[in-house]
């Protein structure tokens, strides 16, 4: 079945035209794919209020919510190929990367369905207080109301499911504003959720850019905002929504450390995948790769060998390893940063060429700490090799950034691994895995300027509920 050529809104239980339209183009060849319908402020207001009204009236048990999400997971498995096509069209990701994206989303929806059935409060030992006798205490977890999800282009199925799934599992309504670049994937996902049994009024889809996002931030109804994107936009969201709850997964500058005693060949293979999957457009992509000096030559050669002769270009060819980045503007920026590094004395170990929006996997050596490719998130297929002498030196440099999302450490020494885990200021430390490793059931969040709140179905569901304490004492005559 072909992909839709009209990306409509979904609001108040029906697919609707927007107040305006804008074209969507293929990220590889620039061909027009669809017309995207964009709501105005009045349409945003009606959509949000309709979700709020439905959420106040729909009554589903945890079992019923879980069954719907499990059905959505099964339906996504059936429709996998069409979703993969939509991801490739929307993002330019390769077939391999798009397939992994959909496969992970299948798992995420299943996890959300499982967690919906066991959402519970906790017992509180109120008799532990002085003079308290014959009383019990427990908490109830209740939905917040309306969750607003503002999602990125680089995970247009799985990150969306990490926000939409927990919101629905907790009994909330959901308003989804996908990235402007990925409306087709969002349309197919909402269709799938409705077909799986999500009540029509509980979900709204509002494509568009910053104006739609601003209207949602300024709206008084949403009780929770789940956002993945830049730190700059995350800070803007926090200023606008005030004391309303947020889950903000923001910028990163991810490091992976390779010690001399590591299994170098295995580590190199993992680092190549983690640096260049989705053309490096992942918040935890290996950008700064620290390698102990005594094995730098050997490890650098292994990484270069891992990208040699790999196919780049058309994302629809099964053999393609790296496709285009999301836009020509992004390609311009990445190219300029690489050029500036080389002109400043960096060694171009591999790559550095460009055709259209496709940038070949690029490996840089001899990079100084003040170069842009070291101090800013590249968000492209570029990895920087940095030598270190002691683990403490590598950890200190990895920490010397405003961000703290994830890090990886390869070593055979348990003491070194645990020392690094204690000293790295990041939300997640992976031992003998890269910074980009993730299992969808685990908690995922950052520290410092990488955000607040936690993803992962179990943890996000709790964040998307409010907890009420109930105490019960004996009736008094």
N, C-alpha and C positions, 0 to 999 in steps of 0.2 A: 504494500500500500504506500503510495507517495506521501511525502510530508505535507502538512497543511501549507497553503500559500497565503492564508489569512490567520494571523495570530491575534485572536480576539481576547477581550476581557471575559472573566467569569465573575458575575456579581449577582447577588440576590437570587441564586438558583438558576441562572441562565447565562448562555454565551451572548455577548453584546458587542456592538461596535464601539470604538472609542471616539472621543471628540476630534481626534486627528490621527493621521497615520504617518509612518515613516518606513523607509525600505530597510530590509535586512539583506546583507550581502554575504556571500560565501567568503570565508577567511583565506582560502587558498587562491581561487581564480577571480574573485570579485563579482561573480555573477549574482544578479538579484534573486533571492530565494523566496521572499515573502513580504507582505505588507503587515507591519506591526501596528496594532490599534492601541493608542495611548489615551488614558482617561484624563479629563480635566479635574479640577478640584471638586466640583459638584459630584462627579461620578465617583471619585475617591470617597467622599463623605457618605454617599448612599451605600457604597459597597461595605465600608467599615461598619456602619450602623446596622446593616442587614445581618452581618456576621454576629454582631453583638446580640441582636434580637434572637437569632437562631440559637446561639449558645445558651441564652437564658431559658430557652424553652425545651431544648433537646435533652432527654434524659436517657443516658446509656450506662449500663454497668461496665465495670472494668473488663469483664469477660466479653461483652459485646464490642467494646472498643478494640480489644485485642484481636477478636475474630476478624474485624474489618481490616486491620493492619496486616494480619497474616494473609488474608485474601489478597491484599494489595501486593504483598511480596510475591505470592504465587503468580499473580497476573503479570507482574513485571518480568518474571522469568519467561512467561509465554510471549511477551511482547519485546523481548530483549533486542532482537535485531533492529526493530524500528526505532527503539530508543537510541541504540548505538548510532544509527544513521543520523538521528537528530543531533546528537552530541557532536559528531564529526562536522555536520553542517554549521552548527552554531559556533563552535570553538576552533575548528581546524585541528583538533586532536587526532592522532593516528587511530586506526581501527583497534590496535592493541590497547592504547590508553583509554579509548572510549569504552571498550569492552570491560576493562577492569573497573571503570567508573560505575557502570551499570551493575556489574556483579556485586560490588560493595554495597550499592544502594539496596539490592535485593536482601542482603544480610541485615542492613540497618533497619529496614522496615520489619523484618522478622523479629529482630531484637526489640523494637518498639512494641510490637504486638505481645511479645512475652512479658515485657515489663508492665504493660498496661494492666495485666491480670494480677500483678503482685504489688501494686502501688499501695503503700500502707503507712500509717503513722507509727508512733512508738510509745512504749510504756514509759511513764515518768514516775520515779520512786518518791512520791510526795511524803510518804511516811518517814523519809530520811530527814525531814525537818523537825526541829524541836517542838514537842507538844502536839504533833500531828498523829492522830490515831484513827483508824477505820476509814481512811480516805484512799482512793486510787486516782491516778492521773494517766491520761493518754492523749495523744494528738491525732487529729484528723487532717488529711491532706485534701485540699479543695482546689478546683481549677481557678485560675486568675481571671478568666474572661476571654479577652481577645489577645492573641499573640500576633505581632507583626514580624514577618521574616523578610529581611533584605539580604539577598544572596549574591555570591560572586559568579563570575563567568567560568572560573577554573575548576569548579566541581558542580556542574549544573544539575546533577541528579543526586549524588550522594550527600553533599552539604545541604541541599534543599531538604532531603529526607531526614537529616540530622536535626532540622528545625521543625519541619512540618510534622514528622512522625511523633516526636515527644509531645508537641503541643496537642495533637489529637489524642494521644494515649492518656494524657492527663485530664481530658475533658474540655479543653479549650476550643474556641474557634480560631481560625488561622487566616490571616491576610498575607498573601505572598506577593512580594515585588521582586521578580528575578532580575538578574543583570540585564542591561539593555541588549547585550550581545547574544543572549541565550533564550529568546522567547519560545522557540519551537519546542525545545526540550520541556519547558515549563508547561506548555499547553498539553503535551502528551502525558506528563505526570499528573496533572489535575484531572484529565480525562480518565486516567487509570484509577485514581483514588475514588472518583465518583462511581465508576463501574464496579469497584470493589465494595461499595456500600457506604462510603462517607456521606452523611446527610448533606444534601445540596446546599443548604443555607450555612453550613459550618465553614465553608471555604470560599475565599475570593482570590482571584488572580488579577493583578494590576501591572501589566508591562509598562515599561517606560524608564526614563532616566532620573536625573536629579530633581526635577520639578515634582514628579510623582513621589519620590522619596521624601522631599521636604513636606509635602502635603500630609503624608503619613506621620511624620515626626511631630507636626504641629497639631495633629488631630487629638482631641481629648480622650478618646475611647480606649485605644490599645493600652493594656496593662503591662505588657512585656515586649521588648524589642530584641530580636536575635539578629545579629549582623556579623558578616564576615567580609573584611575588606581592609582598607588602609587605616593606619593610625590617625591620620588627619581627619578622615571622615568619622571614625569612631569617636574622636574628641568632639566633633561637631554634634553627633548624636547625643552624647552625654550632656552637652550644654543645653540642647533643645528639650529633651524629655525630662530633665530634672531628676526627681526622686523615684520616678517609675523604674521598674527593674529592667536590667539589660544583660545580655550575654554578648560580649564583644570579642570576637577573634580577629586580631588586628595584625599589624606588620611584623616582619621577622627579618632576621639576618642569620640564617642557620649555619651552624658549624658542625663538622664532624672531625674527630681526632683519631689518627691512626698511629699507634705506638709501634715500636720496632719489633715487639714480640707478637704482633697480631698475625693472623693467617692472611697474608697480604693478597694472595690471588683472589680469595673469596671476598675480602673487603673491597678490592678494586671493582669487582663485578657489581657488588651492591651499590657502591658509590656512583658508578656510571649510570645505573638505572635511576638512582635517587637524584642525580644532578640534572638528567636530561628528559625524564618522563614528562609528558605534557609540555614539551619544549621548555622545561625549567620553570614553568608558571605554577609553582606550588609554594605555599608559604613556608614549608619546611624543606624545600629543595636544598641539597648540599651546594652551598655557594662558596663558603670558606672551608677548604679542606686542609687541615693541619696534619703534616706528616713528619715523623721523627727524622731528623737530618740524616742519620746513618742509613736509612732505607728510602730516602726521597727519590734517588735516581731509579731504583728498582720499581718503586710503587708508581711513580710518574709514568714510567714506560708501560706498566700494566694498564693504567687508566687510558693512556693514549691508544694502546692496542685495542682497548674495549670499544673505542668509537671509530677506529680505522675501518674504512670500507663500508660503514653503515649507510643505508639509504636515507636520504633526506628529501623532502619535497611533498609530493601529493599524499595527503593523509588517507586517501581511500585505497591506496595500494597496500596489500597486506604486509609487504616487506619494509615499509617505511618506518624508520626509527624516530625521526623528528620531523614534525610538520611545521606549519607557519605559526608565528606568534599571533596574538589576538588582533593586531592592527598594524598598519604601516607606521603609524605614530609610535607604537611600542618598538617596532623594528628600528626606526630611526634612532630612538633613545638608546637602545642596547648597542647598536653599531657605534654610536658616538662615544659611549663609555669605553668600549673595547679599544677603539682607535686612540682615545686619550691615554689609556693605560699603556698601550704599545709605544706611543710617542713619548711617554714619560719614562720608558725604560723597561717595561714589562716584556717578558718573553712570550711570544705566541707559540705555545707548544703544539696546538692543533686548532684547526678551524679558522674562525674569524672572517669567513666570507658570507656573503648575503645575496639572495636572489628574491626580489619581491619582499614578502613578509617572512621568508624562510631564512633563518640564520643557522649555519652549520654548528654542530656542537663545538664549543670553544673552550680550550684549556689554556689558562694563563699561569705563567711562573714568574718569579722574581718581581713580585708585586709589593709595593710599599704600603704601609698601613694607612696612608692618607689618600690613596687613590679612590676614586668614586666606586670602583668595583669592589672595594673592601668596606667602604663606609655606608653604602646604600644598597638596598635590596634590588638586585638586577631584575628579577622576575623574568628570566629568559635563559636560554641554553648556554650558560657561562659558569665555569667553575674555576676557582683560584687556588693554586697550590701554595701553601706557606710552610716553610720548614720550622721545626722547633727542636730544642735540645732537651728540655725537661717538661714533664707533664704539667707541672705548676705554671710554666711559662705559657703553654698552650691554653690552659684553662683561663688564665688571667686575660689573655688576648680575646678568647671567645666571649668572656664576660664583658669586655670593653665595648659595649654597644647599648643603645637605649632599649633594645629588644630582648626578649627572653622566652621564646616559644618552645624550642626543642633542640637537642644536641645528641650526637652519637659519639661513642668511644669504642674503638677496637683495641683490645688488649687481651693477653692471656693471663694477666696478673690480677687476681681478685682484689688485692689491696689497692692497686692503682685504679681499678674500676670503681670501687666504693669511695675512694678519695675524690675522684672526679665527680661522682654522683652527688656527693655532699657539697662540693664547692661550686659547681656550675649553677648559675642563677637562671634557670629555665623551668618551664612547666613540666617537661618530660626529658629524662636522660635515658637513652637506649644503649645498653652495653652489647657490643658485638653486633650492632645494627646501626644504620645511618639515622641522621636526624629526621629523615622522612618516613621512617617506619610508623605504621599505625594499624592497630586492630580496632574495629569500629565499636566494640563493646567497652573499651577502656575509657577512663576520663581523659579529656583533652582540653587543655587551656594553657594560657601563657601567663607570664609575670612581666613586671615593668611595663613598657609601652606596647607589649604584645597582647594586652587586653585583660578582661575580667570575665568571670563566669566559666562554666565548664560544659563542654559537649560530651557526647556519649549517652546513649538512650537512658540508662538508669539515672544518670546524674542530671541530665537536662530535664527529664520529667520532674524531678524534685524541684529544680529551679523554677519550673513553670507552674508550680502550685504554691498555695499559701498554707501555712500550718496553723491550726487552731488547737489550743490546749483546752482540754476538758477535764475537770476534776469532779469526782462524785464522792460525797460523804454520806454517812447514815442519816436517815430522816430523824428529825428531832420531834419528840412528842409536844 
